[in-house]
Amino acid sequence: MSTRQIIVCIKQVPETGNIKIDPKTNTLIREGASAIINPFDQNAIEAGVELREKYGGEVVVITMGPPQAEEALKEAISLGADSGYLITDRLFAGSDTLATAWTLSRAIRKIGDFDLIICGKQAIDGDTAQTGPELAEMLGIPHISYVSAPLDVDGKMIIVKRELEDGIEKIEVRLPALITVTKEANEPRMPSLKRKMLAKKAEIPKLSATDIDIEPNLCGLSGSATQVIKIFAPPKREGTCILSGTGEEMVKELISLLKI
């Protein structure tokens, strides 16, 4: 992977304690809220940097978001990425995972050749884990989800480890490919002073809907297959009941309660 690119897709998300919802649109209110790089995406950045250090190449980080998402790209550069692209346009607002994946796929085709795309397992503000696999499908490349360790790159193949509930899989797939990584994949590094200074001076190219030749009806709310109709906090559970007695007595009491 010495002459082509490793692309890392990241997302800037609100800090968990600062999430607010617009009651009219049922979308996140991002203005004025402090934001961070999605934690799983920090593992994706680290995975890309470690592969570059071992095999060469270039780590290019991309994100789709409002103008302030440029901060996340500069932070990614401070963590070891070589460059970044901000995909930003009002037309992208309200995108679900399908519209997001389509927009990212158009941007990646614009950026150019790549060997590997790395995404975090999922975003903490949606928890769907859909965007990575959808992106791979739209680019026509294989993907492996929930990668706990990229092990080796052998010519045109990448070998990874994936931990599942019932065991560990070792998977080999032909490049170009996409993987999504878990927190077990690595320990994200802290930025050095040199990298912080480099990131501060970095120029972040911006790509609009026109730049990536995306049809307006295929992005944002118009291109979304799903929409959030209502968001609400679940009611607190009240009236808990603790059963006592022998096992047989508790079973009979439980059955009577379930019949009510």
Backbone bond lengths (Angstrom), bond angles and torsions (degrees), N, CA, C in turn:
res aa  C-N    CA-C-N  psi(-1)  N-CA   C-N-CA  omega(-1)  CA-C   N-CA-C  phi
1 M - - - 1.463 - - 1.521 110.12 -
2 S 1.321 117.30 38.61 1.459 120.35 -171.07 1.518 113.15 -86.25
3 T 1.351 118.33 -15.59 1.455 118.43 -175.22 1.524 113.02 -121.47
4 R 1.330 117.32 -2.16 1.451 119.12 -178.17 1.525 110.14 -121.41
5 Q 1.307 115.91 -171.98 1.458 119.62 -167.58 1.526 113.62 -108.91
6 I 1.320 114.20 147.04 1.453 122.29 164.96 1.521 105.55 -102.60
7 I 1.318 117.54 118.89 1.460 121.65 179.98 1.522 108.78 -101.70
8 V 1.316 116.09 128.05 1.461 121.47 177.85 1.523 108.42 -114.19
9 C 1.331 116.26 123.13 1.468 121.44 178.44 1.525 108.92 -94.72
10 I 1.314 116.92 125.92 1.457 120.59 179.16 1.518 110.25 -126.53
11 K 1.313 115.50 166.77 1.461 121.33 178.55 1.518 109.16 -137.79
12 Q 1.314 115.46 135.67 1.465 120.11 173.41 1.521 107.66 -88.68
13 V 1.328 116.76 124.14 1.468 121.41 -175.86 1.524 109.61 -122.50
14 P 1.328 116.88 154.85 1.476 119.37 176.18 1.523 109.81 -68.21
15 E 1.322 116.07 147.02 1.453 118.77 172.09 1.529 108.05 -62.17
16 T 1.312 116.04 141.88 1.461 121.39 -170.32 1.520 113.29 -50.71
17 G 1.327 117.54 -41.43 1.458 120.64 -176.72 1.510 114.36 -77.14
18 N 1.351 117.17 -4.39 1.465 120.02 -175.29 1.523 113.59 -114.34
19 I 1.323 117.21 17.07 1.455 119.66 -177.22 1.527 110.44 -77.53
20 K 1.341 115.58 126.68 1.458 121.68 175.37 1.525 108.29 -129.37
21 I 1.322 116.18 145.16 1.453 121.98 -176.90 1.516 110.61 -114.95
22 D 1.342 115.92 134.62 1.459 120.54 173.99 1.530 107.86 -73.42
23 P 1.341 119.05 116.63 1.466 120.97 -175.91 1.527 113.90 -65.74
24 K 1.335 117.68 -20.07 1.467 120.81 -179.30 1.528 111.56 -85.61
25 T 1.336 117.20 -42.60 1.468 120.42 -176.39 1.518 112.88 -99.69
26 N 1.345 117.69 -13.77 1.460 122.98 -176.34 1.524 111.88 58.07
27 T 1.324 116.57 33.96 1.462 122.26 175.38 1.522 109.15 -117.81
28 L 1.337 115.59 162.58 1.457 120.33 -178.94 1.519 110.98 -66.49
29 I 1.323 116.84 140.45 1.466 122.10 171.52 1.525 107.07 -91.85
30 R 1.330 116.84 107.40 1.464 121.11 -175.02 1.534 112.45 -92.98
31 E 1.329 116.65 -23.62 1.456 120.11 -178.40 1.520 110.33 -63.81
32 G 1.337 115.50 128.14 1.454 120.81 175.96 1.509 115.02 79.67
33 A 1.330 118.04 -4.43 1.468 120.86 -179.44 1.530 109.17 -93.64
34 S 1.333 116.55 135.96 1.454 119.33 176.28 1.518 109.07 -69.23
35 A 1.332 115.95 143.37 1.455 120.29 -173.29 1.524 110.84 -131.87
36 I 1.324 115.62 157.67 1.460 122.94 179.98 1.516 109.12 -137.14
37 I 1.329 116.72 164.58 1.455 120.16 169.40 1.520 107.43 -71.01
38 N 1.312 116.27 131.83 1.452 120.67 176.73 1.536 109.62 -47.79
39 P 1.334 119.05 125.01 1.471 121.56 -173.87 1.531 114.77 -51.88
40 F 1.331 118.04 -41.40 1.468 119.76 178.89 1.527 111.31 -65.72
41 D 1.338 116.50 -28.96 1.467 119.96 178.97 1.523 111.39 -72.15
42 Q 1.322 117.83 -24.97 1.465 120.06 173.50 1.529 110.27 -63.96
43 N 1.326 116.60 -36.48 1.462 120.28 175.12 1.533 111.03 -67.85
44 A 1.333 116.15 -34.62 1.462 120.44 177.81 1.534 110.54 -65.59
45 I 1.335 116.46 -42.21 1.470 120.40 177.34 1.521 109.91 -60.81
46 E 1.321 116.48 -47.89 1.460 120.72 -178.98 1.527 110.89 -61.46
47 A 1.322 117.98 -40.59 1.463 120.98 178.42 1.523 110.98 -61.00
48 G 1.328 116.39 -42.28 1.458 120.10 178.69 1.515 112.44 -65.10
49 V 1.332 116.22 -43.11 1.474 120.49 -179.53 1.532 110.33 -65.20
50 E 1.325 117.65 -41.59 1.468 120.52 179.41 1.525 111.39 -63.80
51 L 1.338 117.65 -39.44 1.460 120.74 177.58 1.529 111.06 -66.33
52 R 1.339 116.46 -40.05 1.472 119.42 177.56 1.521 110.56 -63.64
53 E 1.322 117.12 -42.11 1.465 120.53 -179.80 1.527 111.53 -63.40
54 K 1.311 116.45 -30.39 1.465 120.75 -177.49 1.528 112.68 -87.77
55 Y 1.344 116.57 -37.49 1.461 119.60 -171.98 1.533 113.82 -119.68
56 G 1.324 118.18 -5.42 1.454 120.48 -176.68 1.515 111.39 87.66
57 G 1.321 116.54 -175.14 1.461 121.04 -179.99 1.513 112.16 105.41
58 E 1.313 116.34 -159.87 1.460 122.52 -176.26 1.521 108.82 -141.12
59 V 1.332 116.54 137.84 1.462 121.77 177.53 1.523 108.57 -102.62
60 V 1.326 115.82 115.62 1.464 122.16 179.42 1.527 108.00 -112.27
61 V 1.320 116.73 121.85 1.460 121.67 -178.22 1.524 108.99 -101.99
62 I 1.334 116.32 135.55 1.464 120.04 178.05 1.525 109.58 -128.18
63 T 1.311 115.88 150.92 1.459 120.74 173.87 1.509 109.21 -147.57
64 M 1.310 116.51 149.24 1.454 122.50 173.13 1.527 107.61 -108.15
65 G 1.329 116.45 127.59 1.450 118.16 -177.64 1.517 111.82 175.23
66 P 1.326 116.80 -176.70 1.462 121.23 177.89 1.521 110.50 -70.74
67 P 1.338 118.07 170.97 1.469 120.68 -177.52 1.522 114.60 -52.44
68 Q 1.343 118.07 -34.82 1.468 119.24 -177.61 1.529 112.83 -68.15
69 A 1.335 118.08 -11.59 1.466 120.55 177.17 1.529 111.64 -68.26
70 E 1.327 116.52 -10.11 1.472 120.18 174.60 1.527 110.44 -58.40
71 E 1.336 116.69 -31.08 1.471 120.51 178.77 1.524 111.21 -60.44
72 A 1.331 116.49 -38.36 1.465 120.55 179.80 1.521 110.66 -65.63
73 L 1.321 117.17 -37.96 1.461 120.74 179.43 1.523 111.00 -67.52
74 K 1.322 116.92 -39.71 1.464 119.81 178.11 1.524 110.48 -67.10
75 E 1.327 116.14 -36.63 1.465 118.71 175.97 1.528 110.16 -64.37
76 A 1.340 117.01 -38.92 1.460 120.67 178.29 1.524 111.16 -62.21
77 I 1.328 116.46 -37.69 1.466 120.23 177.15 1.524 109.98 -66.25
78 S 1.330 117.07 -37.70 1.470 119.78 177.36 1.521 111.32 -65.52
79 L 1.341 117.19 -23.09 1.462 122.25 179.65 1.528 112.63 -90.60
80 G 1.348 116.29 1.87 1.460 118.77 173.66 1.505 116.55 124.72
81 A 1.338 118.83 -11.14 1.456 120.28 178.69 1.530 110.14 -67.04
82 D 1.337 115.99 155.35 1.468 120.35 -177.88 1.522 112.77 -87.27
83 S 1.316 117.11 -36.41 1.464 120.63 -177.80 1.521 109.22 -160.04
84 G 1.335 115.66 174.57 1.459 119.11 -178.88 1.511 112.17 -152.40
85 Y 1.330 116.42 157.93 1.462 123.31 176.23 1.525 108.59 -129.00
86 L 1.316 116.26 135.91 1.455 122.03 175.67 1.521 108.39 -104.61
87 I 1.319 116.21 120.13 1.460 121.92 178.32 1.525 106.15 -98.00
88 T 1.292 116.46 106.66 1.466 119.27 -170.83 1.522 111.33 -141.77
89 D 1.323 115.60 134.07 1.457 122.06 178.93 1.529 106.67 -172.44
90 R 1.315 117.37 142.87 1.469 119.97 178.38 1.532 111.60 -59.81
91 L 1.335 116.40 -25.57 1.459 119.87 179.36 1.526 112.30 -64.37
92 F 1.347 117.10 -21.22 1.464 120.64 -177.12 1.531 112.99 -83.65
93 A 1.327 117.46 -9.06 1.465 120.65 -176.02 1.529 110.86 -61.51
94 G 1.318 115.71 138.78 1.459 121.11 177.17 1.503 115.42 82.41
95 S 1.324 117.89 10.32 1.467 120.90 -178.16 1.524 111.88 -64.89
96 D 1.341 116.60 135.75 1.454 119.78 169.31 1.528 107.76 -87.21
97 T 1.319 118.03 -171.25 1.468 118.93 -176.08 1.524 112.19 -64.55
98 L 1.337 117.35 -34.85 1.467 120.27 -179.45 1.521 111.01 -65.64
99 A 1.331 116.85 -48.89 1.466 120.52 179.50 1.527 110.99 -66.06
100 T 1.334 116.63 -36.11 1.465 119.96 177.38 1.518 110.96 -63.60
101 A 1.329 116.44 -46.52 1.469 120.42 -179.46 1.527 111.04 -62.50
102 W 1.339 117.04 -39.74 1.463 119.58 179.65 1.528 110.47 -65.54
103 T 1.331 116.60 -42.36 1.469 120.27 178.60 1.522 110.69 -63.09
104 L 1.330 117.21 -44.81 1.469 120.68 178.12 1.526 111.21 -61.52
105 S 1.324 116.52 -39.51 1.471 119.24 -179.04 1.525 111.13 -64.47
106 R 1.327 116.50 -38.79 1.462 119.50 178.13 1.525 111.25 -66.88
107 A 1.335 116.26 -39.28 1.462 120.06 178.85 1.530 110.93 -65.97
108 I 1.329 116.64 -41.81 1.468 120.09 -179.00 1.531 110.65 -64.48
109 R 1.318 117.26 -39.66 1.464 119.69 176.71 1.531 110.40 -63.13
110 K 1.325 116.73 -32.90 1.464 120.84 178.43 1.521 110.97 -71.17
111 I 1.340 116.34 -39.11 1.466 120.65 -177.47 1.522 110.78 -66.80
112 G 1.332 117.78 -39.92 1.461 119.09 175.75 1.514 113.89 127.95
113 D 1.338 115.10 -163.86 1.460 121.82 -175.01 1.523 112.24 -62.09
114 F 1.313 115.19 152.62 1.465 121.00 177.28 1.527 108.07 -152.68
115 D 1.311 116.07 155.96 1.461 121.48 172.86 1.516 111.24 -98.84
116 L 1.336 116.08 -37.32 1.454 120.17 -171.93 1.522 110.34 -146.16
117 I 1.335 115.75 139.14 1.464 122.10 171.37 1.522 106.83 -114.56
118 I 1.326 116.00 133.12 1.461 121.03 179.40 1.527 108.94 -121.56
119 C 1.316 116.15 131.00 1.462 122.52 175.93 1.528 108.74 -125.73
120 G 1.318 116.56 156.27 1.451 119.82 169.36 1.521 109.59 -69.58
121 K 1.315 116.58 158.37 1.469 121.20 -177.98 1.520 111.88 -53.39
122 Q 1.340 116.28 -44.08 1.453 121.79 -178.76 1.520 108.91 -166.67
123 A 1.333 116.35 166.15 1.462 121.27 177.12 1.518 109.09 -96.82
124 I 1.317 117.33 140.07 1.468 120.48 -175.37 1.519 112.56 -73.65
125 D 1.341 118.62 -11.80 1.468 119.23 179.00 1.525 112.32 -92.25
126 G 1.336 117.48 -7.96 1.459 120.04 178.96 1.517 112.82 -130.97
127 D 1.339 115.90 -34.97 1.470 122.35 177.18 1.522 113.30 58.10
128 T 1.329 117.96 31.14 1.468 118.98 -178.81 1.527 112.73 -89.26
129 A 1.339 117.72 -31.93 1.472 122.68 -175.46 1.529 111.40 59.27
130 Q 1.327 117.16 30.86 1.471 121.31 -176.60 1.531 114.01 -101.39
131 T 1.321 117.84 -30.98 1.466 120.13 -169.52 1.526 112.59 -61.69
132 G 1.337 117.79 -44.23 1.462 120.14 -179.64 1.517 113.12 -58.43
133 P 1.340 118.28 -56.64 1.463 119.49 178.10 1.530 113.73 -59.16
134 E 1.338 117.85 -38.48 1.463 120.23 178.16 1.527 110.61 -64.10
135 L 1.321 116.58 -40.17 1.466 121.14 178.92 1.523 110.64 -61.89
136 A 1.337 116.73 -44.42 1.472 120.58 178.65 1.524 110.81 -59.58
137 E 1.333 116.12 -42.98 1.469 120.44 -179.90 1.524 110.92 -62.09
138 M 1.341 116.75 -41.38 1.459 120.05 -178.10 1.524 112.40 -70.39
139 L 1.329 116.42 -26.51 1.470 120.83 177.71 1.524 111.61 -89.55
140 G 1.330 116.69 -8.67 1.459 120.08 179.28 1.512 113.82 71.31
141 I 1.345 116.99 34.91 1.461 120.65 -178.93 1.531 109.60 -124.03
142 P 1.334 118.07 156.11 1.467 120.09 177.93 1.522 111.25 -70.91
143 H 1.339 116.12 157.83 1.463 118.97 176.64 1.521 110.11 -142.68
144 I 1.336 114.60 155.42 1.455 122.51 174.97 1.530 106.77 -130.02
145 S 1.323 117.00 123.01 1.463 121.63 -179.82 1.523 110.87 -95.20
146 Y 1.339 115.40 159.92 1.472 123.26 173.78 1.532 112.46 57.45
147 V 1.327 116.04 44.31 1.464 120.76 178.41 1.523 109.32 -75.64
148 S 1.326 116.25 125.62 1.468 120.41 -179.91 1.518 112.28 -97.33
149 A 1.346 117.55 -9.20 1.468 120.62 176.45 1.523 110.61 -170.66
150 P 1.357 118.63 117.82 1.462 120.08 167.61 1.536 107.54 -72.53
151 L 1.317 118.45 120.90 1.460 121.04 -172.09 1.517 113.78 -94.44
152 D 1.339 117.32 -45.22 1.460 118.63 -172.31 1.524 109.63 -162.44
153 V 1.318 115.75 153.26 1.452 122.48 171.08 1.520 106.87 -120.78
154 D 1.324 115.61 120.87 1.458 121.40 -176.43 1.517 108.26 -123.01
155 G 1.329 115.55 99.31 1.456 119.46 -178.38 1.511 111.25 63.11
156 K 1.318 116.28 -113.74 1.459 121.58 -179.08 1.525 112.26 -102.02
157 M 1.320 117.16 20.45 1.457 121.13 -179.44 1.528 110.05 -124.62
158 I 1.336 116.14 148.52 1.455 120.67 171.22 1.524 107.81 -120.14
159 I 1.323 115.62 138.98 1.455 121.90 179.33 1.521 108.30 -113.89
160 V 1.333 116.72 128.78 1.459 120.96 -177.19 1.525 109.97 -132.40
161 K 1.335 115.10 163.99 1.462 121.71 174.31 1.511 108.54 -113.48
162 R 1.327 115.41 140.13 1.453 120.91 178.35 1.526 108.84 -131.89
163 E 1.336 115.63 124.04 1.460 120.51 179.61 1.518 109.76 -93.67
164 L 1.335 115.55 125.24 1.452 122.07 178.69 1.520 109.75 -116.79
165 E 1.322 116.28 172.02 1.462 119.79 -178.37 1.523 112.20 -61.11
166 D 1.344 116.33 -33.24 1.457 119.43 -174.99 1.528 113.72 -108.58
167 G 1.341 116.99 16.53 1.461 118.27 177.11 1.512 112.89 153.47
168 I 1.315 115.90 -169.60 1.467 123.22 -179.06 1.522 109.58 -120.21
169 E 1.311 116.01 131.10 1.469 121.39 177.29 1.527 110.04 -105.70
170 K 1.308 115.90 141.52 1.464 122.40 171.47 1.524 106.01 -113.87
171 I 1.335 115.98 116.18 1.465 120.76 -171.18 1.524 110.30 -120.26
172 E 1.317 115.62 138.10 1.464 122.11 176.40 1.527 107.85 -117.66
173 V 1.325 116.25 131.38 1.460 119.84 -178.09 1.523 109.35 -139.93
174 R 1.329 115.04 147.88 1.464 120.49 -178.34 1.528 111.01 -76.70
175 L 1.322 116.71 140.76 1.457 123.13 175.26 1.519 110.28 -85.44
176 P 1.324 119.24 151.79 1.469 126.99 0.12 1.524 111.14 -73.04
177 A 1.330 115.14 149.56 1.457 121.58 -177.26 1.513 109.32 -150.34
178 L 1.326 114.75 171.66 1.463 121.81 176.53 1.521 108.46 -126.42
179 I 1.329 115.96 137.28 1.460 120.56 173.88 1.520 109.41 -127.64
180 T 1.330 116.65 149.27 1.461 121.26 170.15 1.519 107.08 -114.15
181 V 1.328 116.76 136.72 1.464 120.58 -172.27 1.521 111.74 -113.49
182 T 1.325 114.77 152.58 1.459 122.72 178.24 1.528 109.69 -100.34
183 K 1.307 116.34 175.86 1.464 120.98 178.57 1.525 111.97 -65.79
184 E 1.337 117.48 -23.51 1.461 121.06 179.82 1.519 112.72 -72.99
185 A 1.341 117.78 -9.91 1.461 120.94 -175.34 1.525 112.87 -66.22
186 N 1.347 117.72 -31.24 1.460 120.41 -175.45 1.521 109.90 -174.13
187 E 1.312 115.45 -178.61 1.462 123.24 173.87 1.527 107.46 -117.86
188 P 1.347 118.95 106.67 1.465 120.20 -177.74 1.534 111.75 -54.37
189 R 1.322 115.77 137.21 1.461 121.34 -178.69 1.522 111.65 -78.41
190 M 1.306 115.38 163.46 1.457 121.75 172.71 1.527 108.32 -91.07
191 P 1.327 118.03 144.60 1.473 119.15 -179.47 1.522 111.84 -71.93
192 S 1.320 115.65 142.03 1.463 120.49 175.28 1.520 108.98 -83.73
193 L 1.322 117.18 165.13 1.472 121.47 178.31 1.521 110.08 -61.55
194 K 1.332 116.91 -39.31 1.465 121.12 179.37 1.522 110.64 -61.78
195 R 1.351 116.94 -44.30 1.453 120.76 -179.49 1.533 110.96 -67.50
196 K 1.329 117.13 -35.74 1.466 120.63 177.96 1.522 110.58 -62.75
197 M 1.323 117.16 -42.28 1.459 121.24 179.33 1.528 110.59 -66.86
198 L 1.335 115.83 -39.28 1.465 120.38 178.16 1.519 110.47 -63.95
199 A 1.322 116.62 -42.39 1.464 121.00 -178.96 1.522 111.56 -66.18
200 K 1.327 115.88 -37.93 1.459 120.37 -178.67 1.519 111.52 -61.32
201 K 1.341 116.84 -34.15 1.468 121.83 -178.06 1.526 112.80 -90.09
202 A 1.327 117.36 -7.96 1.466 120.70 -173.05 1.530 111.75 -65.00
203 E 1.324 115.24 137.31 1.458 122.02 173.99 1.524 108.13 -91.30
204 I 1.314 117.13 127.25 1.459 121.46 -177.83 1.536 109.41 -107.34
205 P 1.342 117.92 107.50 1.470 119.38 176.95 1.524 110.67 -64.01
206 K 1.336 115.59 144.84 1.461 121.26 179.46 1.528 109.41 -114.63
207 L 1.325 115.10 135.81 1.458 120.91 179.86 1.525 109.47 -117.10
208 S 1.317 116.50 123.43 1.464 121.96 179.45 1.523 109.58 -95.86
209 A 1.330 115.91 178.31 1.458 120.46 177.53 1.524 110.77 -59.57
210 T 1.318 116.67 -38.31 1.464 120.66 178.05 1.522 111.08 -66.29
211 D 1.325 117.22 -40.78 1.462 121.62 -177.95 1.529 112.43 -61.52
212 I 1.346 116.94 -35.12 1.467 119.75 -176.65 1.532 112.00 -101.33
213 D 1.331 116.15 9.32 1.472 121.76 175.19 1.530 112.31 53.60
214 I 1.324 116.40 49.21 1.465 120.39 179.41 1.516 110.06 -103.58
215 E 1.317 115.97 137.30 1.448 120.93 -179.97 1.536 109.33 -72.05
216 P 1.342 118.41 132.87 1.471 121.34 -177.90 1.520 113.69 -56.09
217 N 1.332 117.70 -31.06 1.463 119.99 -177.92 1.524 112.85 -79.09
218 L 1.343 117.69 -2.98 1.458 121.34 -179.54 1.523 112.55 -109.98
219 C 1.329 117.48 7.24 1.466 120.03 178.90 1.534 108.84 -132.59
220 G 1.315 115.51 169.52 1.452 120.49 179.46 1.525 112.15 60.61
221 L 1.315 116.54 -154.23 1.463 121.02 -179.30 1.517 111.80 -61.98
222 S 1.334 117.00 -35.60 1.467 120.51 -177.94 1.523 111.70 -64.38
223 G 1.331 116.38 -34.46 1.464 120.22 -177.29 1.508 113.54 -94.41
224 S 1.317 117.54 5.02 1.462 121.48 -176.94 1.526 110.99 -88.56
225 A 1.318 115.12 129.80 1.467 120.49 178.72 1.518 111.58 -78.98
226 T 1.319 116.58 -18.84 1.462 121.01 -179.72 1.523 109.69 -128.07
227 Q 1.313 115.92 151.61 1.453 121.32 175.23 1.526 109.25 -138.30
228 V 1.328 115.43 145.05 1.457 120.41 177.22 1.527 108.20 -80.98
229 I 1.317 116.83 117.82 1.466 121.85 -178.64 1.518 111.15 -84.58
230 K 1.340 116.42 -40.40 1.449 119.92 -177.16 1.515 109.97 -155.24
231 I 1.321 116.30 140.92 1.457 122.37 175.38 1.519 108.31 -123.37
232 F 1.314 117.10 132.02 1.458 120.02 179.54 1.524 109.57 -153.87
233 A 1.311 114.51 155.15 1.465 119.84 176.67 1.521 108.48 -81.74
234 P 1.325 118.33 135.29 1.466 119.44 179.32 1.518 110.74 -64.43
235 P 1.325 117.38 144.10 1.474 119.79 -179.46 1.528 110.86 -65.64
236 K 1.317 114.42 148.99 1.456 118.80 177.82 1.526 109.92 -68.14
237 R 1.319 114.19 140.08 1.463 118.77 178.68 1.527 109.53 -77.47
238 E 1.309 114.76 132.44 1.457 119.69 -179.72 1.533 109.39 -130.31
239 G 1.330 114.87 165.68 1.448 119.37 175.43 1.514 114.37 70.80
240 T 1.319 117.50 37.69 1.459 119.41 177.18 1.526 110.04 -65.39
241 C 1.306 114.42 152.34 1.463 119.93 -176.57 1.518 109.48 -131.61
242 I 1.307 118.06 127.34 1.460 122.82 178.15 1.522 108.72 -103.37
243 L 1.309 116.20 122.03 1.454 121.62 -178.65 1.523 110.16 -88.00
244 S 1.325 115.63 147.99 1.464 120.18 178.24 1.527 109.10 -139.27
245 G 1.316 114.93 165.81 1.454 120.05 -179.24 1.511 111.09 114.01
246 T 1.304 116.34 -167.23 1.464 120.51 177.88 1.516 109.38 -73.48
247 G 1.332 115.77 167.27 1.450 119.60 178.31 1.510 112.43 -57.68
248 E 1.313 117.34 -43.02 1.461 121.63 -179.77 1.519 111.44 -65.01
249 E 1.339 116.57 -40.13 1.456 120.66 179.54 1.531 111.73 -65.99
250 M 1.338 115.59 -40.95 1.469 119.78 -179.37 1.518 110.95 -67.88
251 V 1.336 116.81 -37.00 1.468 119.65 178.20 1.518 110.20 -63.65
252 K 1.316 117.79 -44.12 1.458 121.27 179.41 1.530 111.09 -62.97
253 E 1.334 116.14 -41.73 1.470 119.87 179.93 1.521 110.66 -66.60
254 L 1.348 116.69 -39.81 1.460 120.91 178.80 1.522 110.61 -62.65
255 I 1.319 117.10 -42.92 1.469 120.78 179.52 1.514 110.55 -61.98
256 S 1.331 115.85 -42.49 1.472 118.75 179.15 1.515 112.17 -64.74
257 L 1.335 116.77 -35.89 1.468 119.99 177.63 1.511 112.11 -68.57
258 L 1.330 116.99 -36.72 1.464 121.34 -179.22 1.516 111.16 -69.36
259 K 1.308 117.53 -24.47 1.470 121.68 -179.21 1.519 112.10 -79.39
260 I 1.319 116.95 -15.80 1.463 120.28 -176.82 1.537 110.75 -68.11
